[in-house]
Amino acid sequence: MADEGIEKSAILLIALGEDQASEVLKHLGPKDVQKLGHAMAALKTVPRGKMEEVLAEFQTTAAETSSVSVDTEAYVRSVLTKALGDDNASNLISRILQGGDTNGIEGLKWLDAPTVADLIRNEHPQIIATILVHLEKDHASDILNGFPERLRNDVVLRIATLEGIQPEALKELNDVMLRLLSGSANIKKSAKGGVRAVAEILNFMGTANETTVLDSIREYDPDLAQRILDEMFVFENLLDLDDRAVQLLLREIQSDSLILAMKGASEPLREKIFKNMSQRAAEMLREDLESRGPVRLSEVENEQKEILKIVRRLADEGQIVLGGAGGEEMI
């Protein structure tokens, strides 16, 4: 069953109707569309009370009928086709409703990282690098973590030195995807690699793998390794954000996530976060941190990565400026 937020969103989309729901889906990324598609397909009957609760949250009119029964499979097909077009929708529909494979680079976005890693690990490292720069950075990072160390280091180095993708390289990539996924690839031809791409990928990678990758690049080209480091923004770089940016960020973070992430934070960073909260909220957070027992490092790193995703979204939206590594100096 989908978590509560996804389920409520799915109910709202069904209540909106096909045309309006498709307009909403056009503005969402692959992961969100997939989650909502699965949630809508799982819904058969929506009780009146649940519908009213969801509609009230979004300040809309409560449903008049006691329940909403829909042919969810037909609904999902129609909504996704209107939102994404026939080709993209057919790929996603087959995965949601029939569990079938999808095609091309876009299809990889709907597969989990271990599956993609197994699919492409035996390809030439340059091909793997070209594939990864078409994917979301956290997805690419998870895929890299599934490779042996030597291959991982080689691929990251190739991404760092990838300035553009030539037509013949795209054709080779297309041939690889045709062979791997048995369909025509839908390839974004404008994607590029470079230092920024590597920095964003490494930001999502575990500390141990990140270190070995950077050490390998440093042996090949110390200046390149330093440029990657300069572009990276890690959890401790939250210290470089101004107070307003920290306050904006805290509004976006769930308390449980913040507690876990701060288990691995330095004392100066903890104090910066405390001072940007109300006195009562800071006291409660201190108490929760003290009462929380030992947690796995992987859990802490995962929550820190989730918070860094929020930081990058706020930066992309222009709401905050990253003043640390990778950010511009303000004058």
ROZA-828169 format. One record per residue (C-alpha): x, y, z; residue in three letters; residue number from 1; chain. Coordinates in nm, 3 decimals. Example, Ala and Ser with C-alpha at 12.3 -4.5 7.8 and 13.67 -1.06 7.14 Angstrom:
! residues 2
PT     east    north       up   aa    i  ch
PT    1.230   -0.450    0.780  ALA    1   A
PT    1.367   -0.106    0.714  SER    2   A
! end
This chain:
! residues 331
PT     east    north       up   aa    i  ch
PT    0.000    0.000    0.000  MET    1   A
PT    0.126    0.347   -0.082  ALA    2   A
PT    0.219    0.577    0.203  ASP    3   A
PT   -0.049    0.821    0.315  GLU    4   A
PT    0.074    1.118    0.113  GLY    5   A
PT    0.094    0.924   -0.213  ILE    6   A
PT   -0.247    0.764   -0.152  GLU    7   A
PT   -0.409    1.102   -0.086  LYS    8   A
PT   -0.250    1.244   -0.400  SER    9   A
PT   -0.384    0.949   -0.601  ALA   10   A
PT   -0.735    1.003   -0.460  ILE   11   A
PT   -0.718    1.371   -0.549  LEU   12   A
PT   -0.610    1.295   -0.906  LEU   13   A
PT   -0.903    1.056   -0.946  ILE   14   A
PT   -1.138    1.320   -0.805  ALA   15   A
PT   -1.003    1.583   -1.046  LEU   16   A
PT   -1.089    1.382   -1.357  GLY   17   A
PT   -0.875    1.274   -1.649  GLU   18   A
PT   -0.805    1.612   -1.813  ASP   19   A
PT   -0.705    1.793   -1.496  GLN   20   A
PT   -0.512    1.496   -1.359  ALA   21   A
PT   -0.311    1.467   -1.679  SER   22   A
PT   -0.218    1.837   -1.655  GLU   23   A
PT   -0.088    1.778   -1.303  VAL   24   A
PT    0.116    1.474   -1.406  LEU   25   A
PT    0.286    1.669   -1.684  LYS   26   A
PT    0.470    1.869   -1.417  HIS   27   A
PT    0.598    1.568   -1.221  LEU   28   A
PT    0.917    1.369   -1.264  GLY   29   A
PT    0.938    0.998   -1.350  PRO   30   A
PT    0.960    0.879   -0.989  LYS   31   A
PT    0.655    1.075   -0.879  ASP   32   A
PT    0.453    0.967   -1.182  VAL   33   A
PT    0.542    0.604   -1.117  GLN   34   A
PT    0.444    0.625   -0.748  LYS   35   A
PT    0.114    0.794   -0.829  LEU   36   A
PT    0.042    0.554   -1.114  GLY   37   A
PT    0.086    0.255   -0.886  HIS   38   A
PT   -0.129    0.418   -0.617  ALA   39   A
PT   -0.411    0.501   -0.862  MET   40   A
PT   -0.402    0.150   -1.007  ALA   41   A
PT   -0.434    0.005   -0.657  ALA   42   A
PT   -0.744    0.209   -0.572  LEU   43   A
PT   -1.079    0.048   -0.651  LYS   44   A
PT   -1.333    0.222   -0.427  THR   45   A
PT   -1.270    0.544   -0.234  VAL   46   A
PT   -1.494    0.585    0.075  PRO   47   A
PT   -1.682    0.912    0.107  ARG   48   A
PT   -1.504    1.000    0.432  GLY   49   A
PT   -1.162    0.956    0.277  LYS   50   A
PT   -1.261    1.159   -0.028  MET   51   A
PT   -1.392    1.442    0.192  GLU   52   A
PT   -1.075    1.440    0.399  GLU   53   A
PT   -0.854    1.467    0.094  VAL   54   A
PT   -1.064    1.733   -0.074  LEU   55   A
PT   -1.079    1.937    0.246  ALA   56   A
PT   -0.700    1.937    0.265  GLU   57   A
PT   -0.684    2.090   -0.080  PHE   58   A
PT   -0.973    2.325   -0.006  GLN   59   A
PT   -1.205    2.186   -0.271  THR   60   A
PT   -1.566    2.077   -0.271  THR   61   A
PT   -1.646    1.753   -0.086  ALA   62   A
PT   -1.759    1.458   -0.295  ALA   63   A
PT   -2.140    1.425   -0.332  GLU   64   A
PT   -2.152    1.047   -0.370  THR   65   A
PT   -2.087    0.794   -0.097  SER   66   A
PT   -1.802    0.643   -0.293  SER   67   A
PT   -1.616    0.677   -0.620  VAL   68   A
PT   -1.581    0.357   -0.824  SER   69   A
PT   -1.371    0.376   -1.135  VAL   70   A
PT   -1.215    0.143   -1.386  ASP   71   A
PT   -0.870    0.231   -1.255  THR   72   A
PT   -0.676    0.046   -1.526  GLU   73   A
PT   -0.856    0.235   -1.804  ALA   74   A
PT   -0.825    0.556   -1.603  TYR   75   A
PT   -0.450    0.519   -1.556  VAL   76   A
PT   -0.403    0.441   -1.925  ARG   77   A
PT   -0.603    0.747   -2.031  SER   78   A
PT   -0.443    0.990   -1.782  VAL   79   A
PT   -0.086    0.883   -1.852  LEU   80   A
PT   -0.137    0.890   -2.228  THR   81   A
PT   -0.273    1.247   -2.209  LYS   82   A
PT    0.009    1.358   -1.982  ALA   83   A
PT    0.308    1.184   -2.141  LEU   84   A
PT    0.210    1.099   -2.498  GLY   85   A
PT    0.159    0.756   -2.650  ASP   86   A
PT    0.520    0.633   -2.653  ASP   87   A
PT    0.624    0.735   -2.302  ASN   88   A
PT    0.288    0.635   -2.155  ALA   89   A
PT    0.295    0.289   -2.311  SER   90   A
PT    0.631    0.222   -2.147  ASN   91   A
PT    0.509    0.327   -1.804  LEU   92   A
PT    0.166    0.165   -1.836  ILE   93   A
PT    0.320   -0.170   -1.920  SER   94   A
PT    0.540   -0.148   -1.612  ARG   95   A
PT    0.261   -0.035   -1.375  ILE   96   A
PT   -0.021   -0.256   -1.497  LEU   97   A
PT    0.152   -0.555   -1.649  GLN   98   A
PT    0.498   -0.533   -1.494  GLY   99   A
PT    0.656   -0.545   -1.840  GLY  100   A
PT    0.989   -0.402   -1.947  ASP  101   A
PT    1.025   -0.048   -2.075  THR  102   A
PT    1.245    0.078   -2.354  ASN  103   A
PT    1.545    0.303   -2.397  GLY  104   A
PT    1.719    0.542   -2.163  ILE  105   A
PT    1.386    0.680   -2.037  GLU  106   A
PT    1.292    0.325   -1.947  GLY  107   A
PT    1.593    0.296   -1.713  LEU  108   A
PT    1.443    0.571   -1.498  LYS  109   A
PT    1.164    0.335   -1.402  TRP  110   A
PT    1.401    0.053   -1.300  LEU  111   A
PT    1.565    0.023   -0.959  ASP  112   A
PT    1.939    0.082   -0.932  ALA  113   A
PT    2.047   -0.284   -0.879  PRO  114   A
PT    1.855   -0.387   -1.192  THR  115   A
PT    2.018   -0.115   -1.403  VAL  116   A
PT    2.362   -0.197   -1.259  ALA  117   A
PT    2.321   -0.561   -1.359  ASP  118   A
PT    2.201   -0.463   -1.707  LEU  119   A
PT    2.490   -0.233   -1.795  ILE  120   A
PT    2.787   -0.349   -1.585  ARG  121   A
PT    2.938   -0.548   -1.874  ASN  122   A
PT    2.921   -0.263   -2.123  GLU  123   A
PT    3.220   -0.045   -2.212  HIS  124   A
PT    3.282    0.214   -1.936  PRO  125   A
PT    3.233    0.497   -2.186  GLN  126   A
PT    2.889    0.360   -2.274  ILE  127   A
PT    2.803    0.329   -1.905  ILE  128   A
PT    2.915    0.688   -1.845  ALA  129   A
PT    2.700    0.808   -2.134  THR  130   A
PT    2.399    0.624   -1.995  ILE  131   A
PT    2.444    0.754   -1.640  LEU  132   A
PT    2.455    1.122   -1.737  VAL  133   A
PT    2.101    1.083   -1.872  HIS  134   A
PT    1.968    0.969   -1.534  LEU  135   A
PT    1.884    1.156   -1.215  GLU  136   A
PT    2.195    1.210   -1.005  LYS  137   A
PT    2.083    1.009   -0.701  ASP  138   A
PT    1.977    0.721   -0.929  HIS  139   A
PT    2.315    0.729   -1.108  ALA  140   A
PT    2.492    0.729   -0.773  SER  141   A
PT    2.302    0.423   -0.652  ASP  142   A
PT    2.386    0.245   -0.978  ILE  143   A
PT    2.756    0.328   -0.940  LEU  144   A
PT    2.749    0.188   -0.587  ASN  145   A
PT    2.643   -0.144   -0.741  GLY  146   A
PT    2.962   -0.167   -0.952  PHE  147   A
PT    3.299   -0.313   -0.850  PRO  148   A
PT    3.539   -0.042   -0.730  GLU  149   A
PT    3.760   -0.048   -1.038  ARG  150   A
PT    3.467   -0.008   -1.279  LEU  151   A
PT    3.309    0.259   -1.058  ARG  152   A
PT    3.626    0.469   -1.057  ASN  153   A
PT    3.673    0.431   -1.433  ASP  154   A
PT    3.315    0.534   -1.511  VAL  155   A
PT    3.324    0.839   -1.282  VAL  156   A
PT    3.649    0.956   -1.442  LEU  157   A
PT    3.489    0.926   -1.785  ARG  158   A
PT    3.185    1.126   -1.671  ILE  159   A
PT    3.414    1.398   -1.536  ALA  160   A
PT    3.594    1.430   -1.869  THR  161   A
PT    3.279    1.399   -2.083  LEU  162   A
PT    3.217    1.736   -2.246  GLU  163   A
PT    2.951    1.630   -2.494  GLY  164   A
PT    2.808    1.329   -2.670  ILE  165   A
PT    2.884    1.283   -3.038  GLN  166   A
PT    2.616    1.149   -3.276  PRO  167   A
PT    2.808    0.825   -3.325  GLU  168   A
PT    2.822    0.778   -2.949  ALA  169   A
PT    2.448    0.831   -2.928  LEU  170   A
PT    2.397    0.574   -3.202  LYS  171   A
PT    2.612    0.325   -3.013  GLU  172   A
PT    2.418    0.397   -2.697  LEU  173   A
PT    2.094    0.347   -2.887  ASN  174   A
PT    2.218    0.010   -3.016  ASP  175   A
PT    2.310   -0.095   -2.662  VAL  176   A
PT    1.968   -0.004   -2.528  MET  177   A
PT    1.795   -0.179   -2.816  LEU  178   A
PT    1.984   -0.493   -2.726  ARG  179   A
PT    1.935   -0.462   -2.349  LEU  180   A
PT    1.573   -0.354   -2.336  LEU  181   A
PT    1.439   -0.481   -2.670  SER  182   A
PT    1.287   -0.159   -2.792  GLY  183   A
PT    1.361    0.181   -2.943  SER  184   A
PT    1.542    0.415   -2.707  ALA  185   A
PT    1.403    0.757   -2.629  ASN  186   A
PT    1.727    0.946   -2.571  ILE  187   A
PT    1.779    1.297   -2.442  LYS  188   A
PT    2.044    1.416   -2.685  LYS  189   A
PT    2.141    1.729   -2.491  SER  190   A
PT    2.262    1.561   -2.169  ALA  191   A
PT    2.627    1.620   -2.082  LYS  192   A
PT    2.874    1.507   -1.821  GLY  193   A
PT    3.153    1.713   -1.674  GLY  194   A
PT    3.275    1.812   -1.329  VAL  195   A
PT    2.936    1.936   -1.206  ARG  196   A
PT    2.768    1.607   -1.303  ALA  197   A
PT    3.028    1.404   -1.112  VAL  198   A
PT    3.002    1.631   -0.806  ALA  199   A
PT    2.624    1.591   -0.796  GLU  200   A
PT    2.652    1.213   -0.834  ILE  201   A
PT    2.916    1.184   -0.562  LEU  202   A
PT    2.702    1.392   -0.328  ASN  203   A
PT    2.460    1.099   -0.318  PHE  204   A
PT    2.726    0.831   -0.279  MET  205   A
PT    2.834    0.676    0.052  GLY  206   A
PT    3.143    0.826    0.213  THR  207   A
PT    3.368    0.522    0.161  ALA  208   A
PT    3.294    0.488   -0.212  ASN  209   A
PT    3.310    0.863   -0.259  GLU  210   A
PT    3.660    0.869   -0.109  THR  211   A
PT    3.794    0.585   -0.324  THR  212   A
PT    3.652    0.743   -0.640  VAL  213   A
PT    3.810    1.080   -0.562  LEU  214   A
PT    4.143    0.918   -0.471  ASP  215   A
PT    4.142    0.737   -0.805  SER  216   A
PT    4.069    1.058   -0.995  ILE  217   A
PT    4.335    1.242   -0.793  ARG  218   A
PT    4.598    0.991   -0.911  GLU  219   A
PT    4.495    1.055   -1.271  TYR  220   A
PT    4.454    1.433   -1.245  ASP  221   A
PT    4.488    1.619   -0.910  PRO  222   A
PT    4.345    1.939   -1.053  ASP  223   A
PT    4.037    1.758   -1.182  LEU  224   A
PT    3.980    1.598   -0.840  ALA  225   A
PT    4.003    1.938   -0.673  GLN  226   A
PT    3.756    2.093   -0.918  ARG  227   A
PT    3.510    1.814   -0.839  ILE  228   A
PT    3.556    1.874   -0.465  LEU  229   A
PT    3.497    2.244   -0.517  ASP  230   A
PT    3.163    2.169   -0.682  GLU  231   A
PT    3.044    1.929   -0.415  MET  232   A
PT    2.797    2.028   -0.145  PHE  233   A
PT    2.788    1.794    0.152  VAL  234   A
PT    2.580    1.795    0.468  PHE  235   A
PT    2.836    1.991    0.671  GLU  236   A
PT    2.817    2.267    0.408  ASN  237   A
PT    2.482    2.360    0.561  LEU  238   A
PT    2.702    2.567    0.792  LEU  239   A
PT    2.764    2.797    0.496  ASP  240   A
PT    2.394    2.874    0.445  LEU  241   A
PT    2.261    3.197    0.589  ASP  242   A
PT    2.002    3.186    0.868  ASP  243   A
PT    1.711    3.259    0.634  ARG  244   A
PT    1.810    2.967    0.411  ALA  245   A
PT    1.834    2.733    0.710  VAL  246   A
PT    1.488    2.842    0.827  GLN  247   A
PT    1.343    2.778    0.482  LEU  248   A
PT    1.509    2.438    0.474  LEU  249   A
PT    1.380    2.338    0.820  LEU  250   A
PT    1.023    2.401    0.707  ARG  251   A
PT    1.068    2.132    0.441  GLU  252   A
PT    1.215    1.859    0.665  ILE  253   A
PT    1.022    1.606    0.871  GLN  254   A
PT    1.134    1.591    1.237  SER  255   A
PT    1.227    1.221    1.224  ASP  256   A
PT    1.447    1.281    0.921  SER  257   A
PT    1.618    1.578    1.088  LEU  258   A
PT    1.689    1.379    1.406  ILE  259   A
PT    1.856    1.098    1.214  LEU  260   A
PT    2.058    1.334    0.993  ALA  261   A
PT    2.182    1.535    1.292  MET  262   A
PT    2.315    1.221    1.460  LYS  263   A
PT    2.605    1.256    1.217  GLY  264   A
PT    2.635    1.637    1.231  ALA  265   A
PT    2.915    1.832    1.393  SER  266   A
PT    2.844    2.038    1.704  GLU  267   A
PT    2.874    2.372    1.516  PRO  268   A
PT    2.618    2.255    1.260  LEU  269   A
PT    2.384    2.135    1.535  ARG  270   A
PT    2.405    2.473    1.706  GLU  271   A
PT    2.336    2.655    1.379  LYS  272   A
PT    2.022    2.447    1.332  ILE  273   A
PT    1.911    2.495    1.693  PHE  274   A
PT    1.944    2.872    1.673  LYS  275   A
PT    1.720    2.885    1.366  ASN  276   A
PT    1.435    2.710    1.546  MET  277   A
PT    1.199    2.834    1.813  SER  278   A
PT    1.325    2.781    2.166  GLN  279   A
PT    1.064    2.514    2.231  ARG  280   A
PT    1.135    2.329    1.905  ALA  281   A
PT    1.511    2.340    1.973  ALA  282   A
PT    1.461    2.200    2.322  GLU  283   A
PT    1.247    1.916    2.189  MET  284   A
PT    1.505    1.838    1.919  LEU  285   A
PT    1.787    1.830    2.175  ARG  286   A
PT    1.585    1.591    2.391  GLU  287   A
PT    1.506    1.367    2.094  ASP  288   A
PT    1.872    1.356    1.992  LEU  289   A
PT    1.981    1.265    2.345  GLU  290   A
PT    1.714    0.998    2.387  SER  291   A
PT    1.770    0.842    2.045  ARG  292   A
PT    1.990    0.536    2.072  GLY  293   A
PT    2.268    0.433    1.832  PRO  294   A
PT    2.170    0.427    1.465  VAL  295   A
PT    2.337    0.278    1.160  ARG  296   A
PT    2.571    0.507    0.968  LEU  297   A
PT    2.387    0.411    0.648  SER  298   A
PT    2.060    0.542    0.796  GLU  299   A
PT    2.223    0.871    0.890  VAL  300   A
PT    2.378    0.910    0.545  GLU  301   A
PT    2.048    0.828    0.372  ASN  302   A
PT    1.863    1.099    0.565  GLU  303   A
PT    2.140    1.349    0.500  GLN  304   A
PT    2.113    1.271    0.129  LYS  305   A
PT    1.737    1.330    0.138  GLU  306   A
PT    1.792    1.668    0.304  ILE  307   A
PT    2.055    1.757    0.044  LEU  308   A
PT    1.796    1.683   -0.225  LYS  309   A
PT    1.572    1.944   -0.065  ILE  310   A
PT    1.864    2.189   -0.048  VAL  311   A
PT    1.929    2.148   -0.421  ARG  312   A
PT    1.561    2.187   -0.505  ARG  313   A
PT    1.541    2.511   -0.307  LEU  314   A
PT    1.860    2.631   -0.477  ALA  315   A
PT    1.725    2.541   -0.823  ASP  316   A
PT    1.405    2.731   -0.741  GLU  317   A
PT    1.611    3.035   -0.643  GLY  318   A
PT    1.488    3.034   -0.284  GLN  319   A
PT    1.834    2.985   -0.135  ILE  320   A
PT    2.194    3.039   -0.247  VAL  321   A
PT    2.455    2.773   -0.187  LEU  322   A
PT    2.739    2.972   -0.043  GLY  323   A
PT    2.973    2.681    0.021  GLY  324   A
PT    3.136    2.445   -0.222  ALA  325   A
PT    2.971    2.476   -0.557  GLY  326   A
PT    2.790    2.796   -0.472  GLY  327   A
PT    2.853    3.145   -0.602  GLU  328   A
PT    3.009    3.411   -0.385  GLU  329   A
PT    2.767    3.691   -0.301  MET  330   A
PT    2.888    4.051   -0.338  ILE  331   A
! end
